[in-house]
Structures are given as structure tokens and as C-alpha cells.
Amino acid sequence: MIRQIAATLALLCATFFVGTVLWVDDWIDRTELPPLALETGVEVLDRDGDLLRAYTVENGRWRLPISYDAVDPTFIEMLVAYEDRRFWTHPGVDIRAFARAAYQRITTGRVISGGSTLTMQVARLLEDSGTGAWGGKIRQIRLALALERHLSKEEILTLYLHLAPYGGNLEGVRAATLTWFGTEPDRLTAAQSALLVAIPQAPNSRRPDRFPEAAEIARNRVLSRAVTFTDLTEAQIAWAREEPIPTERRPFPALAAHLADRALLERPAQGTHHLTLDRDLQAQMERLATRAVTGLDPQISAAIMVMDHETGALLASVGSPDYTDMPRDGFVDMTQAVRSPGSALKPLIYGLAMDAGLIHPETLIRDRPISIAGYAPQNFDEVFRGEVTASEALQLSLNIPAVTLLNEVGPHQMLAAMGRADMDVSLPLGEEPGLAIALGGIGTTMEDLMRLYAGIARGGVAAPLHWREGEDAGEGQRILSYTAAWHLGDMLSGVVPPPNAPRVGLSYKTGTSYGHRDAWAFGFDGQHVIGVWMGRADGASVPGAFGAELSAPLLFEAFAHLGDRPTPRPAPPSGALTLTNAQLPDTLRRFDPIADVAEAGGPAITFPPEGAVLAYQPGLPVMARVAEGQAPFTWLWNGAPVGVGLRDREVALDIGLGFGELTVIDATGRAESRAVEISQ
């Protein structure tokens, strides 16, 4: 009888035990898990994966993405040794630790140690639940057991690495290492690892910047435990105890702030943005821009861009000296602002004129008072120099030769070349492009001007400027012939450097917009293009601001950060005529189109010039222009009309390939002709 009762009781106990186990198992399986895909701040990285700028998550908290293998193993070892020595073997709850904590509470009447595992801490952090109430503790136990069934130990630790509190608005080990040590968490000292283990236990009372003594005591306690439960030696621990506690909170990296904002605005759902920038070079350029405006009017700003014209990759982009400087409107990205380029477009005019067969660098051109259809430009210094070479005219940035050349080339041809360079331009509302664009009477951006100068630097082919790593922008269109582009680089290398700047053969051009609103400098060597802008972001005048005096010295300083000497430009191509003026053909020795009028008062074709060879582009018309004469005009190609009754002096004509005679007839019957070749 007793045996039967014992057997029955044993069966009942076993049944109860099995039932309890099954109920607990089902209870764990029915656990509703919180979201495990954590929100992390957007990060912007440079070409090597180094952090340029980071953004906060909701409520201004710093929580940055981190992977398990991107943390120093010493930290993981210390964390487990101090917080949860049986983490790798328990199912989420450590019964032995719970029993020890309960026994200590009963025998001493106070809490000596806790029973929470790292998994339970993750459960609490995921749900932001308290630690003291029994209801919360039971929920943590249940969620910890469930997490262990769904995640690996490494995945659980990765959640901890994101969620652990480090004081104030810091969450996660990466935010902590950047703030307290100014470094990424993949390389930590023993003292740093110990401090990171200690702070989350009491994040607000162990903040190193506010309570350094408490932080040091807690850190050393972790180090003492590490002697027993890690591979660190007594000597290493002794060294770690001597390491000072960081007492200042470092700001998070905010390099290339404007470009980072632009990347985020373009792709708001993307968590990580990889840019082509070089972090070290970016930091150097930002310091350079800050130094350049120091001591100047507090509203003067500056912008710098550095580009590898061989690949089209942007290496540095500084939109202002200080993103947070309100008097300078530092939040305005001046690399994207539409401004007048001043004389910075003149090299393009000379390049187009060389391609049209109008000039050679040694061609003599007159710098004299002129008036073209009522437009009478003046040189910047109001001095006329008489007859100069085209090289000298460009190097001295003379206005009248540039306007004279543009009058022959045609504003529309210049705009077409800018379009091939992938530049966006703005004209005054309702106005047609005129000769004033030679002197900056047009709006464009610093980034677009970088495209133009990069195209000249790389042999006349537009550079596919890009700033996202891995993007293939493809090959750009041809802006100028290789020969004209090489000549421009050679001509610009003769511009006199600023005072105290080295004569290193850098090809560069400055520009100053009307009213001294914009001071520009652009330069290039065999690999890099750098652009500099200085002025006021609000567009107000800066009296006395000249590109040559304000921006050019900064340009040379920027190039000095790329190396001791500029990368050499390529040798002259086979088609480049490196001749003196006396050796040039008669048609290239002098350029004086204003004196070349066939009949006084009659129509005069100002473009194309006599004997010009124009590039044929399928689908695009040939531009022609007439001065003087009386509208309407009739245009003939080899005697056949291609435009009748036209009142515009600049027209687009549908002309095919080959040699021909272009004729214009005005309303009085007077005419003029030009021999022209349209060639592929």
C-alpha cells in the first residue's frame, strides 16, 4: 500500500514537473518580442570608411551603428567577466547568480550583488523597464529566455553594444568611445575598456565629465576583477589604473557638414553614406578656411573644393568656415550658391577662340576702347595696354580682349560649351545672353566652375564630378579640343603667383564679380583642381575684395597640402604649335575683327570668321551672327536660303557638312559672305 502511494505521488510529481516545464516552455514561446531592429543615427563616411559626420536619433540621443566584431575583444572580455561570467553558457537566466544574490540579501539585509544577466539587461533596455519591481523583473526574465531562443550570444551582445547607457544622451559603446576618448571602439586600452564596463551600471552618477572620482573608483573596481577573470596581467592592470579619466566630453565629428546634409537630403532612408572625400584632407581644408577669415570682417565667409580631375572624385568640400557661425551665415553651402563668376570664365572664351581658328597664344590682340552694339566694356583698372599677346591678355585678365573674342565666338557657343561641361547657368529673367557674360554677367555655382576647370585640366573633356563612393558618372563630353585645353593650361601657368607664394608652375585664374561681391581663384595641376571662393554669403559687397589678393593666396596654401610640388601637367600634344608670333601664319599673327568690315554701314558677319572650321554636331544648328546692317536679314548657304526675314542678329542655321559660302543680305540689299567649313 505504501509503495502504491509512493508510486502515485512520484507519478503526480513527475506529471506536475513535466507539465510545468511544458507550460514554461510555451510561456516563453508566446513571449511578444519588442522590435529588435534598432534605430541608429545616420553616419557619413569618407572614402576609407572613417567617420565624417553623425546624426542623432529620436529625442536627440546619440546611438551609432556598431557590429560585434568592430569592438575591441578586451572590452567584451571585461564586460562578461564583470557583469555575467556564465553568459556564454546560461539560457538567459543565471540561477546560481540569483541564488547568491538572494542569500546575500537575506543574510545581510542589503543588496550585495545583482542577479541580472547581460541578456536580462538587454531585455530591460529594449523595453526601457525598471529594475526594482517584481513585475518588471519577471518580464525581463521571460524576455531574456525568449531572446536566447531567437538570437545568438553575439547578437545579444550586439544589442547591448547599441543600448548600454553612458550618461546624458549617449547610448551604445560607439557613441561613448567617440565622446570620451575621441576614437572608434575597435582599439581600446585596458583602462578605457574598464571605464566603458563601469559607466552603464550608474550612467548619470559616473559620468567622467561630471563625476570623475566616482568614474575612476568604478573603473578600478572593474580592473581588479579583470586580474582574476581575464588574461590581463598585474603589470597591465597597474598601468591601466594610472591612466587619467577623461574629464571633457568631445564633440562628435562634423566634417563636411554641408555635403553630409546634402547626402542625407537626397537619400533620407539610407543609414550610411559613403563619400569620396578624404577625411584628413577635409579637416585640413576646413582649418585653412577658418584661418583665412580670421581677423577679417565677421560676415566674410569662404569655401574650398578639391577634386581629382582624373577620376572626377571630390576629395574635399568646405561650404563655409564654420557651419554654426551665424554672423557669417555658416549654414549656407557656398559651393552650391549661384553667384557671378567674374573673370573666371575667360579661359573658356580663349579656348573656344583657339578651336575656331581665331587665335593662337602668341596672336597679337588689341586692348583698346571699343563699342559693340552700344556695349563699351572697360578693363578692371581702366587702363588700356595697346597690343598684347593672347597669353598676356588672359594672364592679365584684360576685359576688352575677352569681350572682343566672345563677340566673334558668340555667347550661344559659349553657353553650349558650358552645357557640355555639365554646368547649370542662370541669366537675368527675360534676357538673351550677351557679351557681358565674358565678365561674369551670368550666374553659376562653385561646383559647376570646378567641372569647367577640371575639363580644361583633363584635356578638354568634361570631368564627371561625383562625391558618392562607388558611383560611376561615366565619361563627360568634349568641351574643347585637346590642343586648346593644353594651351590654356600653359597660358595659365604663366600667371604671376601671389606675393610670397612659390613659383611652381601652377595653372590658375582669379575672378572678381561686379561690386566686389565674389573673390574667386581656381587652379589645377596634372591631377588636382582646387577652387576657392571668398565673400559674403548674403551677396553684399566686400569693398577691396579681389580674387587675386584674397582668394589666390588661399589657393596656393591649399595646393601646398597636396604635396611639395604640383603634379606635372602633360607634355604638349603633337598638334600644339609652340611658335613665336613671327613664326605664325599670317592669319594668326593679329586678331583685330573690328577693323574687318566689308562695306561701311552694311551687314558684317561677326561669326563665324573667315575660313573658320566649325565642329559638326548632329541635331544642333550652326550659330551665326551679324553686326551693322538693317533688319530683316536673309541668310544663304552656297546660294540657297537657310533663313529668311530674320530680325535677330544671332541666329541658328541648319547647315550640313562640307565647305561653303555663308552669306547675309540686309533689308537694303547689301551683303557680306564668309568661307566656312563644317567638319566632323
C-alpha positions, 0 to 999 in steps of 0.5 A: 500500500505504501509503495502504491502511494509512493508510486502515485505521488512520484507519478503526480510529481513527475506529471506536475514537473513535466507539465510545468516545464511544458507550460514554461516552455510555451510561456516563453514561446508566446513571449511578444518580442519588442522590435529588435531592429534598432534605430541608429543615427545616420553616419557619413563616411569618407572614402576609407570608411572613417567617420565624417559626420553623425546624426542623432536619433529620436529625442536627440540621443546619440546611438551609432551603428556598431557590429560585434566584431568592430569592438575591441575583444578586451572590452567584451572580455571585461564586460562578461567577466564583470557583469555575467561570467556564465553568459556564454553558457546560461539560457538567459537566466543565471540561477546560481547568480540569483541564488547568491544574490538572494542569500546575500540579501537575506543574510545581510539585509542589503543588496550585495550583488545583482542577479541580472544577466547581460541578456536580462539587461538587454531585455530591460533596455529594449523595453526601457523597464525598471529594475526594482519591481517584481513585475518588471523583473519577471518580464525581463526574465521571460524576455531574456529566455525568449531572446536566447531562443531567437538570437545568438550570444553575439547578437545579444551582445550586439544589442547591448553594444547599441543600448548600454547607457553612458550618461546624458544622451549617449547610448551604445559603446560607439557613441561613448568611445567617440565622446570620451576618448575621441576614437572608434571602439575597435582599439581600446586600452585596458583602462578605457575598456574598464571605464566603458564596463563601469559607466552603464551600471550608474550612467548619470552618477559616473559620468567622467565629465561630471563625476570623475572620482566616482568614474575612476573608483568604478573603473578600478573596481572593474580592473581588479576583477579583470586580474582574476577573470581575464588574461590581463596581467598585474603589470597591465592592470597597474598601468591601466589604473594610472591612466587619467579619466577623461574629464571633457566630453568631445564633440562628435565629428562634423566634417563636411557638414554641408555635403553630409546634409546634402547626402542625407537630403537626397537619400533620407532612408539610407543609414550610411553614406559613403563619400569620396572625400578624404577625411584628413584632407577635409579637416585640413581644408576646413582649418585653412578656411577658418584661418583665412577669415580670421581677423577679417570682417565677421560676415566674410565667409569662404569655401574650398573644393578639391577634386581629382580631375582624373577620376572626377572624385571630390576629395574635399568640400568646405561650404563655409568656415564654420557651419554654426557661425551665424554672423557669417551665415555658416549654414549656407553651402557656398559651393552650391550658391549661384553667384557671378563668376567674374573673370573666371570664365575667360579661359573658356572664351580663349579656348573656344577662340583657339578651336575656331581658328581665331587665335593662337597664344602668341596672336597679337590682340588689341586692348583698346576702347571699343563699342559693340552694339552700344556695349563699351566694356572697360578693363578692371583698372581702366587702363588700356595696354595697346597690343598684347599677346593672347597669353598676356591678355588672359594672364592679365585678365584684360576685359576688352580682349575677352569681350572682343573674342566672345563677340566673334565666338558668340555667347550661344557657343559659349553657353553650349560649351558650358552645357557640355561641361555639365554646368547649370547657368542662370541669366537675368529673367527675360534676357538673351545672353550677351557679351557681358557674360565674358565678365561674369554677367551670368550666374553659376555655382562653385561646383559647376566652375570646378567641372569647367576647370577640371575639363580644361585640366583633363584635356578638354573633356568634361570631368564627371564630378561625383562625391558618392563612393562607388558611383560611376558618372561615366565619361563627360563630353568634349568641351574643347579640343585637346590642343586648346585645353593644353594651351590654356593650361600653359597660358595659365601657368604663366600667371604671376603667383601671389606675393610670397607664394612659390613659383611652381608652375601652377595653372590658375585664374582669379575672378572678381564679380561686379561690386566686389561681391565674389573673390574667386581663384581656381587652379589645377595641376596634372591631377588636382583642381582646387577652387576657392571662393571668398565673400559674403554669403548674403551677396553684399559687397566686400569693398577691396575684395579681389580674387587675386589678393584674397582668394589666390593666396588661399589657393596656393596654401591649399595646393601646398597640402597636396604635396611639395610640388604640383603634379606635372601637367602633360607634355604638349600634344603633337598638334600644339604649335609652340611658335613665336608670333613671327613664326605664325601664319599670317592669319594668326599673327593679329586678331583685330575683327573690328577693323574687318568690315566689308562695306561701311554701314552694311551687314558684317558677319561677326561669326563665324570668321573667315575660313573658320572650321566649325565642329559638326554636331548632329541635331544642333544648328550652326550659330551665326551672327551679324553686326551693322546692317538693317533688319530683316536679314536673309541668310544663304548657304552656297546660294540657297536660303537657310533663313529668311526675314530674320530680325535677330542678329544671332541666329541658328542655321541648319547647315550640313557638312562640307565647305561653303559660302555663308552669306547675309543680305540686309533689308537694303540689299547689301551683303557680306559672305564668309568661307566656312567649313563644317567638319566632323 
